[in-house]
Amino acid sequence: MTDVRCVLKINAAIGEGPVWCPREGALYWVNIPAGAIHRFDPATGADAVFCVGRRVGSFALRESGALVVAADDGFAFFDPRNGAFEELDQVEAHLPQNRFNDGKCDSRGRFRAGSMADDYLNAPAPSGNLYRLDPDLTVTRVETGVTISNGLGWSPDDATMYYADTGAGTIYAYNFDAVEGRIENRRVFVKVPPEEGEPDGIAVDAEGFVWCALSGGGRIARYDPDGRTERWVALPVPLPTSLAFGGDELDILYVTSMSYELSAAAFAAAPLSGSLFAINAPAPGLAVARFAG
């Protein structure tokens, strides 16, 4: 599994949040600062762009064909087909220093997304939170004191939820109640050494291994269910951001990246920064549910 392919050469500032749509055979992803959602078609190489008009940290597909998005300070519905935007809950309107970041649906169609301080390096204290948006559109805060809320994933048996706090350099594991959507018993799953990068987006495969993009490390890691590193895959860019399984068999791992924090010299050394990559995975991934609301 060494064939890292650049499938879309694009210098996205912060490419993030890839979501595979099996019905369309397409990968949706976001460029956060641009306020844009992209739809990449692997069959043709076409990449359509939908302008939301505000920063979108993450999103999930809906049965209706529209999307639920975590944008700037709250949740909303967005329909790429006509550009309709419907505000749901500006849950962090009282925290102007924050913006929403990564998110994902659990197996029952509940959307979780978290926030971070926009200027997190100079924030006096961690101000990020993790929220759960239920299908009835009720919003519940489920975690606080987060530096950079990032990747989410669930074990194949739905008993464990994984959650990355990038600034803390940690992937946490929680006991997960799939019926009620509750989490408890937070513990450290992986503490990533700084020299390996910072944990960003997460995807879990059918064997229960946790994949994580290591921003600043120029690679992605595959951890076994006990948190041991099973392998690393080097990338031609220093700042991978997130990943998602796609393809007909969910055996292609798509990886987003960013160019935003790179100096001119660093970008010259890694001109594919911000592009989209694909890797043949050793095991298929788990399907990600649509938002049930």
C-alpha positions as CSV (number, residue, x, y, z in Angstrom):
1,M,0.0,0.0,0.0
2,T,2.5,2.6,-1.2
3,D,0.6,4.1,-4.2
4,V,-0.2,7.6,-3.0
5,R,-1.9,9.3,-5.9
6,C,-2.8,12.9,-6.3
7,V,-6.3,12.7,-7.8
8,L,-7.1,16.4,-7.7
9,K,-4.3,19.0,-7.9
10,I,-5.7,22.1,-6.2
11,N,-4.1,24.4,-3.6
12,A,-7.0,24.5,-1.1
13,A,-6.2,26.7,1.9
14,I,-7.7,24.2,4.3
15,G,-9.1,21.2,2.6
16,E,-11.1,19.2,5.2
17,G,-14.1,17.0,6.0
18,P,-14.2,14.5,3.1
19,V,-17.5,12.5,2.9
20,W,-18.1,9.8,0.4
21,C,-21.5,9.6,-1.3
22,P,-22.2,6.0,-2.4
23,R,-25.3,7.0,-4.4
24,E,-23.4,9.4,-6.5
25,G,-20.0,7.7,-6.5
26,A,-18.5,11.1,-5.5
27,L,-16.5,12.6,-2.7
28,Y,-17.7,15.8,-1.1
29,W,-15.2,17.9,0.9
30,V,-14.7,21.5,2.1
31,N,-12.3,24.4,1.8
32,I,-12.9,26.1,5.1
33,P,-11.7,29.7,4.6
34,A,-13.3,29.9,1.1
35,G,-16.7,28.9,2.5
36,A,-16.9,26.3,-0.3
37,I,-18.1,22.7,-0.5
38,H,-16.6,20.7,-3.3
39,R,-17.9,17.6,-5.1
40,F,-15.2,15.5,-6.7
41,D,-16.1,12.8,-9.2
42,P,-13.3,10.2,-9.4
43,A,-14.7,8.8,-12.7
44,T,-14.2,12.1,-14.6
45,G,-11.9,14.1,-12.4
46,A,-14.4,16.9,-12.3
47,D,-14.6,19.0,-9.1
48,A,-17.7,21.1,-8.7
49,V,-17.7,24.0,-6.2
50,F,-20.7,25.2,-4.2
51,C,-20.3,28.5,-2.4
52,V,-22.0,28.6,1.0
53,G,-21.0,32.2,1.9
54,R,-19.5,31.4,5.3
55,R,-16.8,29.1,6.6
56,V,-17.9,25.5,6.7
57,G,-15.9,23.3,9.1
58,S,-17.8,20.1,8.3
59,F,-21.1,18.7,7.0
60,A,-23.1,15.5,6.5
61,L,-25.3,14.2,3.8
62,R,-29.1,14.2,4.2
63,E,-31.7,11.8,2.8
64,S,-33.2,14.7,0.9
65,G,-30.1,15.3,-1.0
66,A,-29.2,18.5,0.9
67,L,-26.5,18.8,3.6
68,V,-26.4,19.7,7.3
69,V,-23.4,21.9,7.9
70,A,-21.4,23.2,10.8
71,A,-20.7,26.7,9.6
72,D,-19.0,29.6,11.5
73,D,-21.0,29.7,14.7
74,G,-23.7,27.0,14.4
75,F,-25.7,24.5,12.4
76,A,-27.6,25.0,9.2
77,F,-29.1,23.2,6.2
78,F,-27.5,23.8,2.8
79,D,-28.7,22.6,-0.6
80,P,-26.0,22.5,-3.2
81,R,-28.6,22.2,-5.9
82,N,-30.0,25.7,-5.5
83,G,-27.8,27.4,-2.9
84,A,-30.6,27.5,-0.2
85,F,-29.2,28.1,3.3
86,E,-31.4,27.6,6.4
87,E,-30.0,28.6,9.8
88,L,-30.8,26.1,12.5
89,D,-29.0,27.1,15.7
90,Q,-26.2,29.7,16.2
91,V,-25.0,27.7,19.1
92,E,-21.8,29.7,19.5
93,A,-22.9,33.2,18.6
94,H,-21.8,34.2,22.1
95,L,-18.2,33.0,21.3
96,P,-17.1,35.3,18.4
97,Q,-13.5,34.0,18.8
98,N,-14.6,30.5,17.8
99,R,-15.5,28.7,14.6
100,F,-16.8,25.3,13.9
101,N,-14.4,22.6,12.6
102,D,-14.6,18.8,11.9
103,G,-17.8,16.7,12.3
104,K,-19.4,13.4,11.4
105,C,-22.6,11.4,11.7
106,D,-22.9,8.4,14.0
107,S,-24.7,5.2,12.9
108,R,-28.1,6.5,14.0
109,G,-27.8,9.7,12.0
110,R,-26.9,12.1,14.7
111,F,-24.4,14.8,13.6
112,R,-21.6,15.7,15.9
113,A,-19.3,18.7,15.2
114,G,-16.9,20.7,17.3
115,S,-15.4,24.1,17.5
116,M,-12.1,25.8,18.1
117,A,-10.6,29.2,18.7
118,D,-9.9,30.8,15.3
119,D,-6.6,32.1,16.8
120,Y,-6.0,29.1,18.9
121,L,-2.2,29.7,19.3
122,N,-2.9,32.9,21.2
123,A,-6.1,31.9,23.0
124,P,-5.8,32.3,26.8
125,A,-7.6,29.0,27.4
126,P,-9.1,26.2,25.3
127,S,-12.6,27.5,24.2
128,G,-13.7,24.7,21.9
129,N,-16.7,22.4,22.4
130,L,-18.2,19.3,20.9
131,Y,-21.9,19.3,20.1
132,R,-24.5,16.6,19.1
133,L,-27.3,17.6,16.7
134,D,-30.1,15.1,16.9
135,P,-32.5,14.4,14.1
136,D,-35.2,16.4,15.9
137,L,-32.7,19.4,15.7
138,T,-32.0,19.4,19.4
139,V,-28.4,20.5,20.1
140,T,-26.5,19.1,23.1
141,R,-23.0,20.1,24.2
142,V,-21.2,16.9,25.0
143,E,-17.6,18.0,25.6
144,T,-15.9,21.3,26.7
145,G,-12.4,22.7,27.1
146,V,-11.2,21.6,23.7
147,T,-8.3,23.3,21.9
148,I,-9.0,22.2,18.3
149,S,-12.0,19.9,17.9
150,N,-11.2,17.5,15.1
151,G,-11.7,13.9,13.8
152,L,-14.5,11.6,14.9
153,G,-15.0,7.9,14.3
154,W,-16.7,4.8,15.8
155,S,-15.5,1.2,16.2
156,P,-17.2,-1.5,14.0
157,D,-19.3,-2.7,17.0
158,D,-20.4,0.9,17.8
159,A,-19.2,0.5,21.4
160,T,-16.4,3.1,21.2
161,M,-16.2,6.7,19.8
162,Y,-12.9,8.2,18.9
163,Y,-12.3,11.9,19.0
164,A,-9.2,14.0,18.3
165,D,-8.2,17.2,20.1
166,T,-5.4,18.4,17.8
167,G,-3.9,21.0,20.2
168,A,-3.7,18.4,22.9
169,G,-2.0,16.0,20.6
170,T,-4.4,13.3,21.7
171,I,-7.0,10.9,20.2
172,Y,-9.5,10.1,23.0
173,A,-11.7,7.0,23.2
174,Y,-15.2,7.0,24.9
175,N,-17.7,4.4,25.7
176,F,-20.5,5.0,23.2
177,D,-24.2,4.3,23.7
178,A,-25.5,3.9,20.1
179,V,-29.1,3.9,21.1
180,E,-29.1,7.1,23.2
181,G,-26.0,8.7,21.6
182,R,-24.3,9.3,25.0
183,I,-20.6,9.1,25.6
184,E,-18.7,8.4,28.8
185,N,-15.5,7.2,30.3
186,R,-13.1,9.4,28.3
187,R,-9.5,8.0,28.2
188,V,-6.4,8.4,26.0
189,F,-6.4,6.2,23.0
190,V,-3.2,7.6,21.4
191,K,-1.0,10.5,22.6
192,V,0.8,11.5,19.4
193,P,4.5,12.6,19.9
194,P,5.0,16.1,18.5
195,E,7.7,14.9,16.2
196,E,5.1,12.7,14.5
197,G,2.7,15.5,13.8
198,E,-0.7,16.5,15.3
199,P,-3.8,14.3,15.1
200,D,-6.4,15.7,12.8
201,G,-9.1,13.9,10.8
202,I,-10.1,10.3,11.6
203,A,-11.6,7.3,9.7
204,V,-12.1,3.8,11.0
205,D,-11.9,0.7,8.9
206,A,-13.8,-2.6,9.0
207,E,-11.1,-4.3,11.0
208,G,-11.4,-1.7,13.8
209,F,-8.2,0.1,13.0
210,V,-8.2,3.9,13.4
211,W,-6.6,6.0,10.6
212,C,-5.6,9.5,11.4
213,A,-4.1,12.4,9.4
214,L,-1.0,13.7,11.2
215,S,-0.8,17.4,10.3
216,G,2.7,18.7,10.3
217,G,4.0,15.1,10.1
218,G,3.4,14.7,6.4
219,R,1.8,11.3,6.9
220,I,-1.2,9.3,8.0
221,A,-1.1,6.6,10.7
222,R,-3.1,3.4,11.2
223,Y,-3.5,2.5,14.8
224,D,-4.7,-0.9,16.0
225,P,-7.7,-1.1,18.5
226,D,-5.3,-0.9,21.4
227,G,-3.7,2.3,20.1
228,R,-0.5,0.8,18.8
229,T,0.9,2.2,15.5
230,E,0.4,-0.5,12.8
231,R,1.8,1.6,9.9
232,W,2.5,5.0,8.6
233,V,1.9,6.2,5.0
234,A,4.1,9.1,3.9
235,L,2.5,11.8,1.8
236,P,4.1,14.4,-0.5
237,V,2.7,17.2,1.6
238,P,3.4,18.2,5.2
239,L,-0.1,19.1,6.3
240,P,-2.7,16.3,5.7
241,T,-6.0,17.2,7.3
242,S,-8.6,14.5,7.1
243,L,-9.6,11.3,5.4
244,A,-12.5,9.2,4.3
245,F,-13.1,5.8,2.7
246,G,-14.7,5.8,-0.7
247,G,-15.1,3.8,-3.9
248,D,-17.6,1.0,-4.7
249,E,-16.0,-1.2,-2.0
250,L,-15.0,1.5,0.4
251,D,-11.4,0.4,-0.1
252,I,-9.9,3.7,-1.3
253,L,-8.7,6.1,1.3
254,Y,-9.1,9.8,0.2
255,V,-7.0,12.3,2.0
256,T,-7.4,16.1,2.1
257,S,-4.6,18.6,2.8
258,M,-4.0,22.3,3.4
259,S,-1.6,25.0,2.2
260,Y,-2.7,27.8,4.6
261,E,0.1,27.7,7.2
262,L,3.0,27.1,4.8
263,S,5.7,29.6,4.1
264,A,6.6,30.4,0.5
265,A,9.7,28.1,0.8
266,A,7.7,25.3,2.3
267,F,5.1,25.5,-0.4
268,A,7.7,25.5,-3.1
269,A,9.1,22.3,-1.6
270,A,5.6,20.8,-1.5
271,P,3.6,22.3,-4.4
272,L,0.8,19.7,-4.1
273,S,-0.2,21.1,-0.7
274,G,-4.0,21.6,-0.5
275,S,-4.6,18.8,-3.0
276,L,-6.7,15.6,-2.7
277,F,-4.9,12.2,-2.6
278,A,-6.1,8.6,-2.8
279,I,-4.5,5.4,-1.4
280,N,-5.6,1.8,-1.8
281,A,-6.4,0.7,1.7
282,P,-5.5,-2.8,3.2
283,A,-9.1,-3.1,4.6
284,P,-12.3,-1.5,3.6
285,G,-13.7,1.4,5.6
286,L,-17.0,1.7,7.5
287,A,-19.9,3.5,5.8
288,V,-20.8,6.8,7.3
289,A,-24.5,7.4,7.9
290,R,-26.5,10.3,6.6
291,F,-28.1,12.8,8.9
292,A,-31.5,11.5,9.9
293,G,-33.1,14.9,10.3
